[in-house]
Amino acid sequence: MTNVNCDQLIDYLNGALNEQEQKQFEAHLAECPECREIVDATGELPYLADPVAPNPGMKARILDAVFDEEGQPAPLAEERPTRNKPAPPATMAKRGFRTSKWTPLVAAALLVSLLGNAYAFYELSDQPDAPAAPEVAFETVDLQASEAFEGTGTAALVHEEGALNLLVQANQLEPTSGEQVYQVWLLKDGQPIPTGAFTPSQENEGAVFFSLNEDTEGWDTIAVTLEPNRGNTAPQGEVVLSAAIDPEA
Amino acid sequence: MEKISDALLYERVRGKDKDALEELYDRYEKMLFSYLCKMTGDRDLAEEALQEVFVKVWRGVGSYDESKGKFVAWLVTMSRNAAVDLIRKQKKPSVPLDEIAEVESTDSSVEETAEWQEKSEQIHQAVRHLSEEQQKMVHLFYFKGYTHETIAEKCGIPLGTVKSRIRLALKKLKTSLQMVQEGGVLDDKREL
């Protein structure tokens, strides 16, 4: 059966209908099994393409953009991944990332809480009859300032059931200007992944909390760089704070 | 365990459930990214298009319900149109796809690969039942990122004719795909 509405199918698929036409056609679609079946068939067309592995870190970038930009009307042009940069290791592609920014005070409280939890666990496990508890390991490190950088910082890493929670806080930071941010990275064998960014408060303090849902990497270094802008997938700025961490932790 | 339907997950996304969005993303990341790579010939552009699609899903731009057909088809339409817009903005000519088609590395699971192969065989088989002209229409519309206006211009045929040819091609694709899916192997010589 073909009628005037059926003829609009291709305009619909082409996104060429105005708002009212679109609504009318969608109402038609609800009534016309044939048009709906044709639309459904187009859902299989991607399988004509060869399967391509996702870009390294793509899921993290896209979900961050989806959730972080909520409510901002600006389109996504500025989120465009920068070209011609060395790609981070391919193993990153399938990991789930979440970052959130905390004020230094909240971050400090959280740090205490994370350490408290881990400490409580170690207390427990000293008891011979303690039940098997989930595997928890924590590590805190003082970050070393690079030459000519006045700031200081600490990082806390808590590994729990395969996930990694990372909290970094820094003090006496130099103020940023323009788009600049302090960016935290985890590295393994010199290959970095971005793990959250922050700008200093008026008191020149900053902190970031980051969770890696499935952490199997065995990171050996943590570093903070001063980046010219947010969202870089590989460092462009200078390292200002860094420390070695225990990959076995 | 029964898999939650796409439509139900989408409902949750409308209720701002981030996990539901992530689940939908995981389900269709590879399929849509592979498609967008083929269409744009550019991994970065494909990523940008995919991001736009999921931003729209999250913000509820153009809402979906089951009366509009399958969720995945709705996603594919959005993906195609996002890529068409980006290609147009960039004025970037499509490149020969062999140059970027970096075929799947070893990190996908066996089931995932098997499912891809099955789907891929079905759609390839269905497409073989289209006439050459019809295959060309589908290719230009879905894989070259041409609008029907561009196809009309490039092929020197009237716009109305282009639309009805694409429609006819997709209609035949639908029929042959249904037969492939229902009947297993389709006799290659049979006319539809």
Interface residues (C-beta under 8 A of the other chain):
Chain A: C6 D7 L9 I10 D11 L13 N14 G15 A16 E26 L29 A30 E34 R36 E37 I38 V39 D40 A41 T42 G43 E44 L45 P46 Y47 L48 A49 D50 P51 V52 A53 P54 N55 M58 K59 R61 I62 L63 A65 V66 F67 E69 E70 P75 L76 E79 R80 P81 R83 A90 T91 A93 K94 G96
Chain B: K18 L21 E22 Y25 D26 E29 K30 M31 L32 F33 S34 Y35 C37 K38 R43 D44 A46 E47 E48 L50 Q51 E52 F54 V55 W58 R59 S67 K68 G69 K70 V72 A73 W74 L75 V76 T77 S79 R80 N81 V84 I100 A101 E102 V103 E104 S105 D107 S108 T113 W116 K119 S120 Q122 I123 H124 A126 V127 V138 F141 Y142 F143 T147 H148 K163 S164 I166 R167 L170 K171 L173 K174 L177 Q178
